[in-house]
Amino acid sequence: MALDTYRKKRRFDRTPEPEGDAKPRAGDDEHLAFVIQKHDATRLHYDFRLELDGVMKSWAVPKGPSLDPAVKRMAVHVEDHPIEYNTFEGVIPKGEYGGGPVLLWDRGRWIPEEDPRAGYKKGTLKFRLEGEKLHGSWALVRTNFGNRGRDGKESWLLIKHRDDAAEPGAKTDVVDALPESVVSGRTIEEIGPSFHRKAAVKKAAPASKARARKTAPVPDAAASAVSTAALKALPGARAAKLPAMLSPELATLVEDAPGGDDWIHEIKYDGYRALCRIQDGEARLITRQGNDWTDRFGSLGEAAARLPVKEAWLDGEVVALSPDGRTSFGALQEALGNAGKADALQYFLFDVPYLDGFDLTGVPLTERKRVLATLLHVAFGQVGRIRYSDHVEGQGPAFFEQACRHRLEGVLSKRAASTYAVGKRTRDWLKVKCLETREFVIAGWTDPERSRTGFGSLVLGEYEGKKKQLTHVGRVGTGFNEKQLRDLTKRLEDLAQDDNPFTPPLKGAAAKGAHWVKPALVAEVAFTERTRDGILRHPTFRGLREDKSPHEIVGEAKGTALDAPSKAASTLKLKKGEAEVGGVRITNADKVMYPENGVTKRHLAEYVLQVQVPLMAYLKDRPLTIVRCPDGHHKFCFFQKHIDSALPPGIEGISLEDVEKERERGTYFYATTIQGVLQLVQLGALELHVWGSRAARVEHPDLMIFDLDPDVGLPWARVLEACFTMRERLADLGLRSWLKTTGGKGLHVCVPLAARQDWDEVKAFSKALVEDIVRREPDKYTSNILKARRKGRVFLDYLRNGRGATAISAWSMRARAGATVSMPLHWEELTETLKPSVFTVENAAEQLGGSDPWADFYATRQPITAAMKRAVMGTGTNKN
C-alpha cells in the first residue's frame, strides 16, 4: 500500500496528523496540488510535497527552497503522505514521530512540464509551481548515489530554473523573507514550542500585520530577551532612565583597516544611519540629525515595536537591498516616501546603547553586541526585516579586501573593548571605504546642453579649515535620472542666489556658466580619485543626503584620508626574462611549470595576486610546508618546511619543536603578506600546505580537517555520499562544516574551531568521530591509512589534525597536471556532475564574482564541548 510506511511510523490515537487514504485522480494531471510545510522536528526543515497517483510524494528540504538558480538545495526523499495532510498545521506531540510544530508555509498547484511518472522514476522531475509564495519553473533531480546511510533514503536536489520568478544572487532566502503560514499568518514559534532547539526563547515575534505602530503589546519582564540580572552583571552597565534623545557615535575615515585581534570588523552598509527608540510598545526611528523618520521608513517601526524589550535605544542602518543582495543607496532613496517600496526596507542593527532600564554605553562593545545578538535571535531567529549586523574578530586588512572584492561600500572597524561615545566622532570606530564615495555641498548648477533638461551639472564644494570656508572640488554631470533632474531643478531654483558661496569666490573657467545657490543641499558622489588640487575625477551622482547637514561636510578633506593611495613607480631593475608581480621580482618568468597547458611561473604569480584576498584569509600566519618544483610539476619536486637562510620579505620565522625529529631543526615559517606568498612562488613553490593553527596560538588549532580519499576506481558518487555523511554527523554534534576540493581526487570537510583545545585533544576527538562513522558503516568507510585496507571504501583521514601535520591551503595550486587548485565550494555544488579538476589557475579567479561559499567561515568559532566528546569518545576503536 502506498501509505503503509507513513502509517507504521505514527500512532494516530496520539498524534493529530490525518491517517488518510490514497485517492488517485484518474487521468487528471492538470490540477495536482503541492504544499510546503515548515516543520520543527529534530531539526528545522521544509517538507516539499507534490500530489501524484493519489498521494503526496514528499521530500525533506533542510534549508527550504531558494529562488536563486545557482543554489541547489538538498532534498531527502521521505515516505508518501496522504492528500489530507495538505491542510495539516499544528503540533505533533513530543515523543511521537516528527514531534514538533508544523506550519503550512505554501500551497497551490503544480503543473508537470514532462511526463511526471516517467520523470519520477528516472529521477528528474520538471514542473511549474503556482503557489501563494512560489512560482515559475522548478526541478527535482535525484543525485543517484543510491541509498544513503541506515535509513536508505534517496538524496535529490531542488533547483529553481531561470525565469521571471527567479532571483539570481539573492542574499535573503524566500523562507526567511516570508516566514508566516499562508493559512493562519502565524510563525512556527506561535504554532507550538520547539522541543529540540537550544534556545532561550521566551516569546516569539507576533505575526500581526496591522499598520499601527502601537498594535504590539508592551512586553513585560518575562517577555524581555535579556534578564535584568544579566544586564546588571555586564561590566560598566548602570541603572538609568531611558533618555529622550540620543546622538550616535561617529566613525573616523581612514585609508586602511587596522590589524590586530583587539578590533572587530563589520560590513559598512550604504544606507541611512538610524537610531531606534522603543518605549511603551512604540518604536520611533530617528536620524543622526535628530529627525523622526519613522513614517518615511514604512513599517520598520512596527517591526521594531515587536522586539522583546520593555524599552531601548538601538543603533543601526536602514538599507534597501538590490537583487544581488548588496545595499543600494539609489533604491533606498526611491523607497523613501513610497509606502509600497518602503515596506521592503531592512534595518541592520549593530549596537544597543540602552536596554530595559540600563545604560550600556559604558559596557565593552563585544558585550553590547552579544546582548544585541541574543535579543534579535529571540525575536526573529535571524530572519525578518530587522537584522543583526555580524562581525569578524581580527583580520581587518583581509576582511576589507574581501569586502571590496564583493563590491561592497567598505567596512567599519571598531575596538572590541571600546565604550559607546555618545555624539562623538572617535578613533575607536573607523570607517574604510572601498569606493571613493563622499558627500559634497551643492554650490550651484550649469545650464543643460543638447537633449538634457533641467540642468547640465552640479557645482560641488566642501568646507575646510577652522573657519569652515567652502572650497571648490569640481562638477558632477552624470548619474541623474529624469525624476532626479526634475526634482533637483525645482529645489535649485528655490535656493538660487547671486552671491558666489565659495571663499575666495570661484573665478575663471571653474566659475564659467555657473548659477549659484544657497549651500543647503548635500550630494553623495562616487569618483575614482582626486587631482593634486582636490578636484574630483570621473564623478557620478548617487543621490541627495537629506540626513546630513552641509556643515558636516568637513574633515574628510583632500590631503587626508580622502586622497587615493599613490601608485609609486617600480624601483626594481628587471633583467631580461624577469617580471614584476605585486612588487616582487619573478625570475625566469616565462618558464613553463605546467607543459600540458602552458602555465608559466609568471601565470602562477599573477594567479596568486588575483586570489590574494581569500587565499590570505585562509593561509595568513599559519605555519607552512611547501612543495617546490623549480623546473615544473613534471620534474623533480620536494617538500620544504624549514628555511635556514635569510627569510624573504613577507615571510616570518617561528621556532617549533620538530615533531618528526623531536628536536629543533631549522626555522619553520609562515606568510604575513601576499608578497611573502609571491616570494614562495619565485622559489618554485607549486603547493602551499598549512597547519591547522596560526602563529599567535600555534599549540591551539582553530581548524579541524577531514580528508575524504576514495579507493582507486570507486565511483565519485561514493565520495559525495561520504561528504554528506560527515557533514550530517558533525551537524548532529552541533558543528558547522564547510567544503573544498583538494585539487586532486578527494574533498576536504573543514570545521573552524574556537582554538580552546590543544593538538592532542583535537586529534583524539577527530579520530573518535571518524571511527564512530566507520563503526556504523564499515562496508563503506575505513580509518586505516593502509591502501590495502581501503578496498571498495572511502578513507576518512583525521590525521591532518595532529601537531605538525598539514593540509593543502584553500586556493592553493597543486603540483598536478592541469594546474588544479583547492577550491572552496557551496554544499549545494556537491553533485554527481561536479568535477574537481575543472578548477585551475586559469579559471579559479572567476569564482570570485559569485556568492562566497565560505562567507561565514572565518567568523565562526566553535568549541569542542564536553557533550560532543561524550557523544563520540570512550567507545573503543575500530581496527578495520
N, C-alpha and C positions, 0 to 999 in steps of 0.2 A: 504494500500500500504506500502511496506517495507520502503520507503524513505519519508513518509508523515511527520514524526516528524522532520527529517533533513530539509525538505523544509519549514516547517512552522516557523522554527527558523531563517530563513535567507531571506534577500531581495536581490535577485540576480541582481537587477539593481544598487546595491550599493557595493556589495562585489565581488571580483574576483574569489570566490570559484565556482566550477562547479555545475550546477543543477543536471545533471546526470540521469541515468536510471538504473533500476535493470537489470542485464544481466547474468542470470544463465548459467553455463556451464554444459550441461546435461551429467550426468554420469562421469564427469571428476574431480576426487579429487586428481589427481597426479600433477597438475600444478596450484595449488592455490597460489595466491600472498599474501605477507604480506608487510606492511610498518610500520615504526615508525616515527612519525612526532613530532619534538620538537616544543612546542607551548607556547609562552609567552603571555598568556591571563591575566585573573585576577591574576593567579599565574603561574609560570613556571611549566610545566609538559610535559609528553611524551604521545602521543596518539598511542596506540598499536592497529593495525588493521589487521584482518585476513579475507581473502575472503571466503565467504560461501554463496551458493544459490544466487549468483548474486549481493551481496552487501558486504561491508566491515564491519564485526562485530567489534565493537570498544570499547576500554577501556581506560580511562584516568589514567595514572600511575604517581602520583605526583613526585616520585624520579627517575623514569626511571628504566629499567631493571638492575639487578645485576647478575654477573657471579658467585657469592658465593651461593652455595646451601643452606647455613644456613640462608640467608637473604631472607625473603619473602616480596615482595613489594605489597602494596595495589594497586588494580586496580578497578576503579569505572566504571561499565558498563554504556555506554552512547549510544546515538541513532546510528543506522546504517548509514553508509556513502556510497556514490556511488563509484564504482570502479574507475571512472575518478579522484577521489580525490587523488589517489595514486601518481600522478605526481605533485600535487599542492605544490608550495613553493612560498611564497610571504607574503604580509601584508594584513590582514583583517582590514579594516578601523576602526578607533576609533568610538565608539558608536554602532557598529554592534555587533551581537552575536559572542563572541570569539575574539573580537578586539585585534590585536597584530600580531607580526611576526610569521610565520610558516616555519620551516626548515625540509627538508626531511633527517632525521638522519640515517635511514637504510631502505633497501628494499631487496626483494628476494622472495623465495617461502617457503611455509610451507607444511609439509607432516604429515597428521594425523596419529597417532600411534594406534588409535582406531576409531570406527565409530564417525565422528565429530558431526553429528546431534544428535545422542543419548547422546554423551558426553556434548554437549552444553546444551541440555535440562535438564540433571540431575545435571549439574554444575561442571563437571570435564572434561576438555579438555587436552589431552596429544598429543604432536606433536613435530616434529623436525623443526628447522629453518636452512635454507641455505641462509644466507644473506651476505652482504658485511662486516658487523661487528659482527653479532650474528650467532652462530652455535649451533648444538647439540640439546639435548632433553630438553623440557620445559613442563610446565603445567600451566593451568589457573584453579583455584579452587574457586568456589563460597563459601563464608563463611556462607551462609544460615541464616543470620539474617535479611532476608526479605527486605522490602523496607526501605531505610534509609532516615529519615528527610522528608522535604516537597517535595523534588524532586522525591522521590520514586525510587531512583537508587540503584541497587544491588552492593554490595561490593564483589570483588573477590580478590584472591592473585595470583601474577605472580611469579613462582618458577622455578629456574634452577635446572635440575636434575644433579646428579653426573656423569660426563663422561669426555672425554678428553678435551672438550671445557670449562669445569668448572674451576673456580679459587677459591678454598676454602680459606677463611681467607683473601681475597684481601682487602686491606685498601683503594685502589683507585678504584672508580666505573668506569666501562667502559664508562659511559656517560661523566665522567669528563676527562678521558684519550683521548677520541675521540669525541670532541665536534662539528666537522665540518660537513657540509652537504655532503652526498655521491654524490650529483649531481653537486653542484657548488663549493664545497670546502670552502664556506663562513661560518662564525659564525652567531649565532642568532642576535648578535648586528649589524652585517653588513647587514643583510637582512632588518632590519627595527627597528625603535625605540620601546622601551618598554614604554607602556602608563601607567603602573601601579606601577612599582617598584620605591622605594625611593632610588635613586642612583644618584651620581653626575657624571654620565658617560658622558664625552665629546667626547671620541674617544675610540673604542674598538680595541683590538689587531688584526692586519691584519692576514689573514689566509694564506698568501703566504708560500709556502713550498720550495722556492728557497734555495739553499745551501749557496750562498754567503752571508757573514755577512752584507754587505753594501746594500742589497736589500731593507732594511727597510728605508722609508723616514725619514729625520731628523725631529723630532717633532718640531712644532712651539709652541709659547707661549700658544695658545689656546688649544693645544693638551696636555699640561702638566697636570698631575693629581692633582698637588698641586699648587695653585696660588702663585705668588711672594708675594702678600700681606699676605697670610697665613704663608709663610716661614719667612717673615720679623717679624711677630708677635710672633714667637717662642722665649721663654726666652733663651738667650745665643746664638742665631743664629747671624752670622755676614757675610756680603758680602765678597766673596773671590773667587779667580780663582781656577779652578779645578787643584789639584796637579798632577804632572806627575806620582808619585808613592805614595803608602800609605802602611804602616806597620800596621797589625791588632793589636787590644788589645788582650792580652792573659789572660787566667784564671789560678788561683792558685788551685792546687789539695788539697782537704781537705777530711776528713772522713765523715762528717755529713752535710746535707743540713741545712742552717740556718732557724730558725723560725722567726716570726715577719712579720707584714704587709708592712715593708719597703723593702721587697725583692720580686722579681718576679722569676719564675722558668720555664725553657724551657727544652724540651727533648734534651739530648745530642745525636747527630747523629754519627754513625760510618762511617765517610767518610773523604774527603779531604777538609780542610778549603780553601776557595777561595774568594778573593775579585774580584769584577766586576767593571771595569772602562768603562763608556759609554760616548762617545763624537762623534759628527758629524755622528750620525747614526751607529756607530760601537761600539761593545761591546767586551772587552778583559777580559779573566778570568786569574787572577794572583794568584799563590800560596803564602803562607805565607813567602816563601823564595825569593819572587820577580820574580819567573819564569813564563813565559807566557805559559799556558797550554790550551789555547783556542781550538787549534786543537785536543788535546787529549780528550777533553770533548765533542767531537762530535758537535751537532748542538745547544748546550746550548747557545753559543754566539749569534746565530741568534735569538733565543727566547728572550734573554735579550735585544737585539737591538730593539725589538718591544715594549719595555716598554714606557709608555707615559711620557718621560722625555727629557729634552734637553741635560743634562749632569749629571753624578752622579758617586759616589763611593758607592757600595753596599757590604755588608759583609754577608757571609753565608757559607754553607757546601754543597758540591757536593756529592751525595749519589747514590747508587744503591739499589733498593727495592727488597726484596725477596718476594716470593709468599704470605707469611703470613703478608706482609706489613711492616716488620721491615727492618732497613737498614742492608746491608751485605757488609762488607769490602772486603770479598773474591770476591763477584760478581763485586764490583767496580774495583778491580784490573784486573779482567778478561775483563772488558769492555774497559779499557784504551787502546787506540791504535787500537781498533776493531770498525770500523765505524758503523757497524750494531748494535752492542750492546751499544756503547757509545751514540747513539741517544735515548736510553731509560733512560739515567741518569736523575736524578732530582736535582734541585737546591733549597735548603731551605734557605730563607733569614731571617736574624734576626736583621739587623741593617742597617742604612743609614747615614754614616758619612758626606757625601757631596751630595747636590742636587740643581741643577738649579741655580748656582751662589752663593750658601750659604754654609758656613762651619757650619755643625751641630754638631761638636764634643763637643761643649760647651752646647748643649741642653740636658736636662734630658732624660734618657733612655726611659721612658714611652712615652714621647712626640715624640721621634725619631721613636719608634715602631708604634705609631698612624699614623705618616706620611707614614711609610712604608706600613702599612696595607691598607691605602687609595690608595696608588699607585698601589699595586698589585690587589686590588679589582677592580679598574677601568680597569686594563689591562686584567685580566684573570677571574675575578669573582670567585676567589679561586679555579680555576682549571688550568690544564696545567702543564708543567714541571717545571715552576718556582713557588715556593710555599712560603707562609708566615709561618714562624715558630712562632706559637702562644705560649702563656704563661699562667700561673696561678699566681694570686697575693696571697702571703702568703702561709700558709700550706705547707712549704717546706719539713719537715720530711715525712708527709703523701704522698706528691707528689713523693718523692724519693722512698718510699716503694712501691708505686703503679707502678712506672717505673720498678723497679726490679722485681716485681711480673709478669710483662708482658715481662720479659727477654730483656729489653732494655739496652743500654750500661750505661746509667746513666742520670744525669740532670746537667744543667748549672743554677746556682743561681746568680742573678745579682741585685745589689742595684737599686731600681726603680728610684732614683733621680740622679744616677751617670752620669758623662760625659764620653765621649769616649777618653780613654787614648791611643793615637796612639803609637804603637810599644812597649808598656809596659805590663808586667805581674803584675796585681794588685789583691788586695783582694776585689775589688768591683765586680769582676767576679770570681766565684768559680766553680770548677768542682768536682762532686761527682760521682764516678764510681760504678756501681753495681758489675761488674765483676772485678777481679784483672787483668786488661789488661794494659800492659805498653809497651813502646818501649825500646829496648836494642840494644847496639852496637854489631855487629858480629865481634868477635876477632879471630875466627878460625873454623876449622871443623875436624871431625874424619872420618876415613875410614868406608865404608859401610860394613855391615855384611849380611850373608845369601843371600836372593834374592834382597836386596836393591841395587840400582845403584846410582852412583854419590857420595854421602857422607852419613855418618851414622847420625851425629848430628852436630848442630852448637854450638860453644863455645861462651857464651854471657858475656857482661860486661856493666858497666855504669860508668860515670865519677863522682868523688866525691871530695869534699873539694875545697879550694881556688886554689890549683894547678891543679885541674881537672885531677886527676890521675885515670886511668882506673882500676876498681876493678871487680873481678870475681863474677858472680851471678848464674853460673850453665850452663847447656846444655839443648837444646831442640832437640828432635829427632822424634817428631810426628807432624802430621798436614800438611805434604807436599803431593802434588800430583805429578804425573810423570813429568808434564811440569815444575813445580817449581824446581824439583830435577835437571832436565837437565839445565834449565836456570841459576840456582844458582851455579851449579858446575862450569860452564864456568866462571862466574863472580868471584867466589872464586879463581879459578886458576890464573886469570889475576891479582888478588890482593895479591897473595901469597908472603910471606917474611920469612926470617929466624928468625928475631927478635921477641921475645916474647913481645906483646904490653902491658902487664899488669905491673903495678907498685905497689909493687915489683913484679918481674917476677913470674908467676904462676909455682908452683912446685908440686911434689908428684903425688898422684892419680888424682888430678884435671887437671894436665897437660898431663897425660899419653895418648899417641896416637894422640895428637893434632897437626894439621898443622896450622901455624899462617898466618894471613892475615893483610894487612893494614886496620885499623879500619875505613872503609869508608861507610859501609852499616848499615842500621838501620832495625831491625826486630820488628814487633808487635807480642807480645806473651801474651797468656792468661794463668793464673795459679790460683791455689786455695789459696795459701798463701806462706809466706817466713819463712825459719828457722831463728833461733836467729842470725846466722852469714850471713843472707841475701840471702841464696841460694833458688831459686825458687822450689816450689813443684808442681808436676803434670803439667809441662808447655806444651803448644800446640802452634805451629807456626800458625800465622794467615796471614802473608804476609809481604812484604817489605814496608817500609815507605819512598818512594822516595821524599816525600815533606819535609822531616826533615833531618837536619844535625846531624851527630853523636855527635857533641859537644853540641847539645841541650839536650842530654840525661843526664841531671843533675838536681838536685833539688828535684826529686821525689824519694829520696834515702831511703834505709832501715833505720828504726829508726824514720822516719817522718810519713807522711800520708800513706806511702806505706804499712806499716805493717797491717795485718788483725787484726780486733778487737779481743782481747783475750777473751776467754770464761772462766770466772772465775768459780771455783767450787762453788756449792751452799753453803751458810752459814746457811741455815735453818736446824734445827734439827727436823726431822719429827718423829712423833709418829705413832703408828700402826693405819692404816686406813686413814692416811693423804697422800697427794701427793703435789708435787710442779709443778705448771704450769706457765711458764712465769715469774718465780721468786716470785710467790705468793703462800702462803700456802693454800691448799684446804683441809678443814677438812671433815670427813665423805665422802671421795672422791667417794666411791663406792655406796653411797646412790642412789637408783633408783628414778629419778624425773619424768620419763615417763614410767609407768609399761607396757604399751601396746607394746613398742618396746625396753625396757630395757636401755634407755638412762640415764646415771648416771650424778652425779654432775661433775665428772672428764671429762666425754664426753663434757659437756657444756663448761667447761673452755677451753678444747682443741679446740673446735669449734671456740670460740671467738678468740683464738690465731691464728687459721688458717685464719680467715677473717678479721684480725685486720686492714689491710690497707683500704679496702673500708668502713668497719664499722666506723673507726675513722674519715675518710674523711667526713662522714655524721654526726656523733654524737658528735665529739670533741667540747668542750666548749659550748655546748647547755645545758641549764638547763634541769634537768631530773625529771621524775616521774617513779618509778619502780614498778613492780608488784612482790611481794615477796611470794613465796610458799615454806616455809622451808622444808616441807615434800613431795613435789611433786605437780604437777599441779592438781591432783585429790583430794588433801586435802585442808585445809584452805589456802586461798590466800588473800592478802590485798595490797592496793596501799600505796606507801610512796613517799612523795615529800619533806620531811624535814629530816635532820639529826641533832639531838640535842646533840649527843655525839661527841667524837673526830672523826675527818674525817680521813679515811684511806688514805694511800699513793696513789697519782694519782687522788684524788678527792678534788676539791676546793669548798669552800662555797661562796655563793653570797646572800646578803641581799636584799629581794624583798618584796614589799607590797603583802600580801596575797589577791588575788582577790576575794576569797570567803568570808573571814572574815573581809576584809577592814582594816586590821591592820597587823603589823609584827607578824609572828608566826613561830618561828624556823628558821633554815637556809636552804635555797634552795641549791642545789649542782649540779656540773657538772664534767665530766671526762676530764682530761687533758692528760692521757696516757692510754695505753691498760692495764697497771697494775691496774689502777683505775677501769676499767670495770671488770677485773677479781676479784677485791675485792667485787664488787657488786654480781657477781656470787657466791662467797664464802658466801655472806649473804642470798643466796637463791633466787636471782632475776631471774625470768624467762621471764620478758618483760622489755624493755627499751623504754620509751616514751620520746620524746624530744619536746622542744619549737621550734618555727619557727625562733628563733633569737639566736645569740651567746652572750656570757657573755660580750664581749667588747662593744657591741651595743645592749644591751638587749631590749631596747624600740623601736628598728627599725628592724622588721623582714626581713630576707633575703630568706624566703621560704614561699610560699603560697601553701596550700594543699587542694584538693577536694577529699573527701572520697565518693566513689560511692557504696551505700549499697542497694542491691535489696530486695524487699518484699519476704517473705517466699514463696518458690515454683515457683518464677519467673525464666524462662529459662536463662541459662548462656548467651545465645546469646543477650539477652536484656542488660546485663551488658556490653558486648562488644560494642554494639551499643551506649550505654551511654558514654563510654570512647572515642570513635571516635567523637561523637558529641561535647563533652567537648574539645577535642584536636583541632577540627576544629574551634570552636568558639574562643578559645584562639589564634589560628593562625590568624584568621581574624583580631584580635585586635593587632597583632604583637608580641605575646608572645609565646616562645617556651616552650614545656612541656615534661616531662619525666614520665615514668610509673613504678609502682612497685605493687606487691601484698601486701596485708595487713597481710598475714599469716592466714587469715580467709576466708570468702566467698566474700569479696569485693576487690576493687582495689583503689589505690591512684594515682591521677594525680598530679604531683609535678611541681611547677613553681618556679625556682630560681629568686630572686629579687635583686635589687641594694641596698637594705637597706636604701632607702631615705624616705619612708613613715613610719608613726608610726602605732601602732596596730589598732587604730580606723579607720584610712584611709584604711588599707589593708582589714580589716573585712568588712567595708562598700562596698568596691569595689567587693570583692568576693561574698558578699550577692546579690548585684545588678546583677552580672554576672549570678549567679545561677537562680535568679528569671526571668531574661531575657530568659534563656533557657526553664524554666518551662512554661513561658507565651506562648512560641512558640509551645510547645508540651505538654500540661497539662495532656494528657492521658497517657504519658509515664514517666513523671518525677514529683517529688514533692520536695519542700524545707522545708516541715513541718516535724519536728523531731518526731511527734507522730506516732507510728507504725500503729495505726488505720487509719491514713490518707495515708498510703503507698499502699493501696490495688492495686495490679497489676502494681505498678510503682517502679522506682528506686529513692531512696532518694539521692539527691545531697547535701552532707553535707559540708557547708562552715564554720561551727562553729569551726573547727580546727584552724581558723585564728584569733581567739580572744586572747587577752593577758591572759596568764596563761593556755590556752588550749594546749594540747599536742597530738602528733600522734606517732604511733609506728615507731621506727627508721628502716631505711633500714638495712637489715642483722640481725635484732634482732630476737631471738626466741620468740615464743608465748606460753602462758600457756594453750595450747590446746593439745588434743590427737594427737600423732604422732610427737610432737616437730617440728611443722611447723615454717617457718621463713618468714619474709617480704623480698621478692626478687625483685631487680631491673630487668626490662625486656627491650628488644628491642620492639618497637611498632609492628614490623613485627611478633613477637611471639604471639601477641594477636589474637588467632583464637579459633574456637569452640572446638578444641582438647586440648586446654590448661587447665590444672587442677592445680590451685594454690597450692593445698595441696600436690603436688608432691615435693615441695622444703622443705626439713627438715634439721636439724642439721647434719644428717648423710650423706647428699649428696650435700648440698649447696656449699661447698668449691670447688666442681668440676667445678662449673660455672666460676671460676676464670681463667681457662685455655683458654676460648674462647675470642671473641671480647667483649670489655667493653660496655654495652648498655648505660652507663652514662659517656662516655669518655669526653664529653664537658660540663657536668652538672655543675661542680664546677668552671669552668672558665667563666660561663655565668652569667652576672649581668644585669637584666632587670628592668628599672624603670617603674612604672605605670604612664603613661603620662596623661596630661590633655585631649588629644584626646581620649584615652582609656576610661577615666571616662565619657566623654560626650557620648560615644557610648553605655554605659550600664546603666548609672545612671540618676536619675531625671525623671524616667518614672513610678513612683509608685511601689508598692509591690504586690506580689501575695499571696493570703491567702489560697491556696488550701490545 
